[in-house]
Amino acid sequence: MPSIASHALTIPASPIRRIFDLAQGLEDVVFLNVGEPDLPVAPHVLAAGARAWREDVTDYTPNGGIPALRAAIAHKLQRDNGLDVDPDQVWVTAGGMQALHQAMSLTLDAGDEVLVPDPGYVNFSMTARHVGAVPVPYRLDPDDGFRPDLAALEEAVTDRTRVLVVNSPSNPLGTVYEAEVLRALVGFAARHDLWVISDEVYEQFTYDVPHVSTASLDPDGRVLSVFSFSKTYALTGARVGWFVAPRAWDQLLRTAQEAVVSCVNAPAQHAALAALEGDQQVVADAREHYRGNLEAACDLLSGKGIRYQRPFGAFYLWVDVSHAGGGDVATWCEEFLLDRRVAVAPGTAFGAGGEGWIRVSLAGTREDVLTGLSRLPDPS
């Protein structure tokens, strides 16, 4: 038989998915391992998608998405993110993951290196491997609130480095980078002539700090921005995101999109348009729901004497269980699931820097969050 492409065999399996799979078939599991909003989708969004299906709006759309949605996104980016982009620079994708894949596939050749945060979203490394590139972790400094360590970045860059990945608000850490941090990262990329992929999927969920888009601090057009409707509007299964590209990439992306998905399904695009143009109170309500879960979770952990990284964005809590993990937090998470029926994500799913930590999703019900955290072992 012919062999499988060698780079495909290097794509790492997701430890988060392993916990999810182990939990299947177990009874009374509290799921705190996956970032799945438990809030319902707004009725006007559901109605727009349903109407599109009923009216047979099921033909191909332009590769980059329906014009009304691209225009609405461009307007949103100008209003909320300080980004002056044309609708032609907005490419509607099958979720943020396809946007990330497009960004990497167009900037990385086989064997090129991409700097990914550690701890950082596991799919950054998975996607890099998928396009034949080599993910190189850069340290986020726990002694500085998990901000990037510029000295570590300078040590990590080589003559094969082509891309720097930046994620704010961060999954899994909940860190939100100030403008000066992002400006320093853009400056680093400029010194080494790198592309910057800025993952801003959690942009709408920050707590008492502003979200700053990396591209708003970029004078050269080297920042490629990735966004999604999934978390903001609880549309994870609809698979609609977008990618903001340089103006000169129009024809390139037309070809690339055709080669990958042709276009995103039309009813989902109409639902996304309704989400963006409709009442945004649902987003504000979601933010306050997650904030409430966060405050309750922090109070519980503080009462138990368990250390955690207080997040200022996204809807995760980074919790230190090194007192119980025995230096192998992945195995401990499996045992915790089997013994205590609580599913959490091992910190090492997000890089070697996550040893001793777990990621807890705050996107569920308050009862589930508090029940699951109450079962964590206290420090001795």
C-alpha positions as CSV (number, residue, x, y, z in Angstrom):
1,M,0.0,0.0,0.0
2,P,1.2,3.6,-0.6
3,S,2.4,5.4,2.5
4,I,0.7,8.3,4.2
5,A,2.3,11.7,3.9
6,S,5.0,12.0,6.5
7,H,3.9,15.4,7.8
8,A,0.4,14.1,8.5
9,L,1.9,11.5,10.9
10,T,3.4,14.4,12.9
11,I,0.0,16.0,13.7
12,P,-0.4,15.6,17.5
13,A,-3.5,14.1,18.9
14,S,-5.5,16.4,21.2
15,P,-5.3,15.5,24.9
16,I,-8.5,17.5,25.4
17,R,-10.3,15.2,23.0
18,R,-8.9,12.2,24.8
19,I,-10.5,13.3,28.1
20,F,-13.7,13.9,26.2
21,D,-13.7,10.4,24.7
22,L,-12.9,8.8,28.0
23,A,-15.9,10.6,29.6
24,Q,-18.3,9.0,27.1
25,G,-20.2,6.2,28.7
26,L,-19.4,7.4,32.2
27,E,-22.4,8.5,34.3
28,D,-22.8,11.8,36.0
29,V,-19.8,13.5,34.5
30,V,-19.3,17.2,35.1
31,F,-17.9,18.5,31.8
32,L,-15.5,21.4,32.3
33,N,-13.0,20.4,29.6
34,V,-14.5,21.9,26.4
35,G,-15.2,25.5,25.5
36,E,-18.8,25.0,24.5
37,P,-21.2,27.8,25.5
38,D,-24.3,26.5,27.3
39,L,-26.3,29.6,26.4
40,P,-29.0,29.4,23.7
41,V,-28.5,31.0,20.3
42,A,-30.5,34.2,19.9
43,P,-33.9,33.5,18.3
44,H,-33.4,36.1,15.5
45,V,-30.2,34.2,14.5
46,L,-31.9,30.9,14.4
47,A,-34.8,32.4,12.4
48,A,-32.4,33.8,9.8
49,G,-30.7,30.4,9.2
50,A,-34.1,28.6,9.2
51,R,-35.5,31.1,6.7
52,A,-32.6,30.6,4.4
53,W,-33.2,26.8,4.4
54,R,-36.9,27.3,3.9
55,E,-36.4,29.6,1.0
56,D,-33.8,27.3,-0.6
57,V,-30.9,29.8,-0.2
58,T,-28.6,26.9,-0.8
59,D,-26.6,27.8,-3.9
60,Y,-22.9,28.5,-4.0
61,T,-21.9,31.9,-2.7
62,P,-18.8,33.9,-3.7
63,N,-15.6,32.3,-2.4
64,G,-15.1,35.0,0.2
65,G,-18.7,34.9,1.4
66,I,-21.9,36.7,0.7
67,P,-21.3,40.4,0.1
68,A,-23.6,41.6,2.8
69,L,-21.8,39.6,5.4
70,R,-18.3,40.7,4.3
71,A,-19.5,44.3,4.3
72,A,-21.0,43.9,7.8
73,I,-17.8,42.4,9.1
74,A,-15.7,45.2,7.6
75,H,-18.0,47.8,9.3
76,K,-17.7,45.9,12.6
77,L,-13.9,45.8,12.4
78,Q,-13.8,49.6,11.7
79,R,-16.2,50.4,14.5
80,D,-15.0,48.0,17.2
81,N,-11.4,47.1,16.3
82,G,-9.9,50.2,14.8
83,L,-9.2,48.3,11.5
84,D,-9.8,50.1,8.2
85,V,-10.4,47.2,5.9
86,D,-12.3,46.8,2.6
87,P,-14.9,44.0,2.4
88,D,-12.7,42.3,-0.2
89,Q,-10.1,41.8,2.6
90,V,-12.6,39.8,4.6
91,W,-12.8,36.1,3.9
92,V,-15.6,34.1,5.5
93,T,-14.3,30.7,6.6
94,A,-15.6,27.5,8.0
95,G,-15.0,28.6,11.6
96,G,-11.9,30.2,13.1
97,M,-10.1,26.9,12.5
98,Q,-10.3,27.2,8.7
99,A,-9.2,30.9,9.0
100,L,-6.2,29.7,11.0
101,H,-5.4,27.0,8.4
102,Q,-5.7,29.5,5.5
103,A,-3.3,31.9,7.3
104,M,-0.7,29.2,7.9
105,S,-1.1,27.5,4.6
106,L,-0.4,30.8,2.8
107,T,2.6,31.8,4.8
108,L,4.4,28.6,5.6
109,D,6.3,26.2,3.4
110,A,7.3,22.7,4.4
111,G,9.9,22.8,7.0
112,D,9.3,26.4,7.9
113,E,9.0,27.3,11.6
114,V,6.1,29.1,13.4
115,L,6.4,30.5,16.9
116,V,3.5,29.4,19.0
117,P,2.7,30.4,22.6
118,D,3.4,27.9,25.4
119,P,1.0,27.5,27.1
120,G,-1.2,28.0,24.0
121,Y,-4.1,26.6,22.1
122,V,-3.3,23.1,21.0
123,N,-4.6,23.6,17.5
124,F,-1.9,26.1,16.7
125,S,0.7,23.3,16.7
126,M,-1.8,20.8,15.1
127,T,-2.4,23.2,12.2
128,A,1.2,24.0,11.7
129,R,2.0,20.3,11.4
130,H,-0.9,19.8,9.0
131,V,0.7,22.2,6.5
132,G,4.1,20.6,6.9
133,A,5.6,23.3,9.1
134,V,7.3,23.0,12.5
135,P,5.8,24.6,15.6
136,V,8.3,26.1,17.9
137,P,7.0,27.0,21.4
138,Y,7.8,30.4,23.0
139,R,7.5,30.8,26.7
140,L,4.8,32.8,28.4
141,D,6.2,33.9,31.7
142,P,4.1,32.8,34.7
143,D,6.0,35.3,36.9
144,D,4.7,38.1,34.6
145,G,1.1,37.1,34.3
146,F,1.9,34.7,31.4
147,R,2.9,37.6,29.1
148,P,5.3,36.8,26.3
149,D,9.0,36.7,27.3
150,L,10.7,38.7,24.5
151,A,14.1,37.3,25.5
152,A,12.7,33.8,25.0
153,L,11.3,34.8,21.6
154,E,14.7,36.1,20.5
155,E,16.2,32.8,21.5
156,A,13.5,30.8,19.6
157,V,13.7,32.6,16.3
158,T,15.9,31.1,13.6
159,D,16.5,31.6,9.9
160,R,13.6,29.2,9.2
161,T,11.1,31.2,11.3
162,R,8.3,32.7,9.1
163,V,5.3,33.3,11.4
164,L,4.6,34.5,15.0
165,V,1.2,33.4,16.5
166,V,-0.3,35.8,19.0
167,N,-3.5,35.0,21.0
168,S,-5.3,37.6,23.0
169,P,-7.6,37.0,24.8
170,S,-5.8,33.8,25.4
171,N,-7.1,30.2,25.3
172,P,-6.2,28.7,27.8
173,L,-4.9,31.4,30.0
174,G,-7.4,34.2,29.8
175,T,-4.6,36.8,29.5
176,V,-5.4,40.0,27.6
177,Y,-2.4,41.8,26.2
178,E,-2.1,45.5,26.6
179,A,-1.3,47.7,23.6
180,E,2.4,48.0,24.6
181,V,2.8,44.2,24.7
182,L,1.2,43.8,21.3
183,R,3.3,46.7,19.9
184,A,6.5,45.0,21.2
185,L,5.4,41.7,19.5
186,V,4.7,43.5,16.2
187,G,8.1,45.2,16.5
188,F,9.8,41.8,17.1
189,A,8.1,40.4,14.0
190,A,9.2,43.4,11.9
191,R,12.8,43.0,13.1
192,H,12.8,39.4,11.9
193,D,10.5,40.0,8.9
194,L,7.8,37.6,10.1
195,W,4.1,37.3,9.5
196,V,1.9,37.6,12.6
197,I,-1.2,35.5,12.9
198,S,-3.5,37.2,15.5
199,D,-6.1,34.8,17.0
200,E,-8.9,37.1,18.4
201,V,-11.7,34.5,18.6
202,Y,-12.5,35.6,22.2
203,E,-12.4,39.3,21.5
204,Q,-15.9,40.0,22.9
205,F,-15.2,38.5,26.3
206,T,-12.9,40.7,28.3
207,Y,-13.4,41.8,31.9
208,D,-12.6,45.3,32.9
209,V,-9.8,45.6,30.3
210,P,-10.1,46.6,26.6
211,H,-9.5,44.2,23.8
212,V,-6.8,45.6,21.4
213,S,-6.6,44.1,17.9
214,T,-2.9,43.4,16.9
215,A,-3.4,44.7,13.4
216,S,-4.4,48.1,14.7
217,L,-0.8,48.5,15.8
218,D,0.7,47.2,12.6
219,P,2.1,49.8,10.2
220,D,3.3,47.3,7.6
221,G,0.4,45.0,6.9
222,R,2.1,41.9,8.3
223,V,-0.7,41.0,10.7
224,L,-3.2,38.4,9.6
225,S,-6.3,38.4,11.8
226,V,-8.5,35.4,12.7
227,F,-12.0,35.8,14.2
228,S,-15.0,33.6,14.7
229,F,-18.8,33.7,15.4
230,S,-18.5,30.5,17.4
231,K,-17.9,31.7,20.9
232,T,-19.4,35.2,20.6
233,Y,-22.8,34.0,19.5
234,A,-22.7,30.4,20.8
235,L,-22.6,29.2,17.1
236,T,-19.9,26.6,17.5
237,G,-21.5,24.1,15.3
238,A,-22.5,26.5,12.6
239,R,-18.8,26.9,11.6
240,V,-18.5,30.5,10.5
241,G,-15.4,32.6,11.1
242,W,-13.4,35.1,9.1
243,F,-9.9,35.9,8.1
244,V,-8.6,39.5,7.4
245,A,-6.0,39.4,4.7
246,P,-3.8,42.1,3.0
247,R,-5.4,43.9,0.1
248,A,-3.0,42.3,-2.4
249,W,-4.2,38.8,-1.5
250,D,-7.6,39.0,-3.2
251,Q,-6.9,36.7,-6.2
252,L,-4.7,34.4,-4.1
253,L,-7.4,33.8,-1.5
254,R,-10.0,33.3,-4.2
255,T,-8.0,30.4,-5.5
256,A,-7.1,29.1,-2.0
257,Q,-10.7,29.2,-0.8
258,E,-11.9,27.4,-3.9
259,A,-9.3,24.6,-3.3
260,V,-10.3,24.1,0.3
261,V,-14.1,24.6,0.8
262,S,-15.2,26.6,-2.2
263,C,-17.4,28.6,0.1
264,V,-19.1,28.4,3.5
265,N,-22.7,27.1,3.5
266,A,-25.1,29.8,2.7
267,P,-27.7,29.4,5.5
268,A,-25.0,29.6,8.1
269,Q,-23.7,32.8,6.5
270,H,-27.2,34.3,6.7
271,A,-27.4,33.3,10.4
272,A,-24.0,35.0,11.0
273,L,-25.2,38.1,9.3
274,A,-28.3,38.3,11.5
275,A,-26.0,37.8,14.5
276,L,-23.8,40.6,13.6
277,E,-26.5,43.1,12.6
278,G,-29.0,42.2,15.3
279,D,-29.4,43.1,18.9
280,Q,-26.1,42.6,20.7
281,Q,-27.6,42.3,24.1
282,V,-27.2,38.6,23.8
283,V,-23.4,39.1,23.7
284,A,-23.5,41.4,26.8
285,D,-25.6,38.9,28.6
286,A,-23.2,36.1,27.8
287,R,-20.2,38.2,29.0
288,E,-21.9,38.8,32.3
289,H,-22.8,35.1,32.7
290,Y,-19.2,34.2,32.2
291,R,-18.1,36.9,34.5
292,G,-20.4,35.6,37.2
293,N,-19.1,32.1,36.8
294,L,-15.6,33.5,37.0
295,E,-16.1,35.3,40.2
296,A,-17.9,32.4,41.8
297,A,-15.1,30.0,40.7
298,C,-12.3,32.3,42.0
299,D,-14.1,32.6,45.4
300,L,-14.3,28.9,45.7
301,L,-10.7,28.2,44.7
302,S,-9.5,31.0,47.0
303,G,-11.4,29.4,49.9
304,K,-9.8,26.0,49.1
305,G,-6.3,27.6,49.0
306,I,-5.7,26.6,45.4
307,R,-3.6,28.8,43.2
308,Y,-5.0,30.0,39.8
309,Q,-4.3,32.6,37.1
310,R,-7.0,35.2,37.2
311,P,-8.2,35.7,33.7
312,F,-9.2,39.0,32.1
313,G,-10.7,37.5,29.0
314,A,-12.1,34.4,27.3
315,F,-14.0,31.9,29.6
316,Y,-11.4,29.6,31.0
317,L,-9.6,29.3,34.4
318,W,-6.0,28.2,34.6
319,V,-5.7,26.3,37.8
320,D,-2.6,25.0,39.6
321,V,-3.0,21.3,40.7
322,S,0.7,20.6,41.0
323,H,0.1,19.7,44.6
324,A,-1.8,16.7,43.4
325,G,-0.6,16.0,39.8
326,G,2.7,14.3,40.8
327,G,4.5,15.8,37.8
328,D,2.2,14.1,35.3
329,V,-1.0,16.2,35.0
330,A,-2.3,14.4,32.0
331,T,-2.5,11.1,33.9
332,W,-3.9,12.9,36.9
333,C,-6.7,14.4,34.8
334,E,-7.7,10.9,33.6
335,E,-7.7,9.6,37.2
336,F,-9.7,12.6,38.3
337,L,-12.2,11.9,35.7
338,L,-12.6,8.2,36.6
339,D,-12.6,8.8,40.4
340,R,-14.4,12.1,40.8
341,R,-16.4,12.3,37.5
342,V,-15.1,15.7,36.5
343,A,-13.6,16.3,33.0
344,V,-10.9,19.0,32.8
345,A,-8.2,19.7,30.2
346,P,-4.6,18.9,31.3
347,G,-2.3,21.9,31.0
348,T,0.2,19.9,29.0
349,A,-2.4,19.8,26.2
350,F,-1.3,23.4,25.7
351,G,2.4,22.9,25.8
352,A,5.2,21.8,28.2
353,G,4.7,24.9,30.2
354,G,1.3,23.7,31.2
355,E,2.7,20.9,33.4
356,G,1.0,21.0,36.8
357,W,-1.9,23.1,35.6
358,I,-5.4,22.4,34.3
359,R,-7.8,24.4,32.1
360,V,-11.3,24.7,33.4
361,S,-14.1,25.9,31.1
362,L,-16.4,28.5,32.7
363,A,-18.9,28.3,29.8
364,G,-21.3,25.9,31.4
365,T,-23.8,26.4,34.2
366,R,-22.8,27.9,37.5
367,E,-23.8,24.7,39.2
368,D,-21.6,22.6,37.1
369,V,-18.6,24.9,37.5
370,L,-18.9,25.0,41.3
371,T,-19.6,21.3,41.6
372,G,-16.6,20.4,39.5
373,L,-14.2,22.8,41.2
374,S,-15.4,21.7,44.7
375,R,-14.1,18.2,43.9
376,L,-10.5,19.4,43.3
377,P,-8.2,18.2,46.1
378,D,-7.0,20.9,48.6
379,P,-3.3,21.5,48.9
380,S,-1.9,19.6,51.9
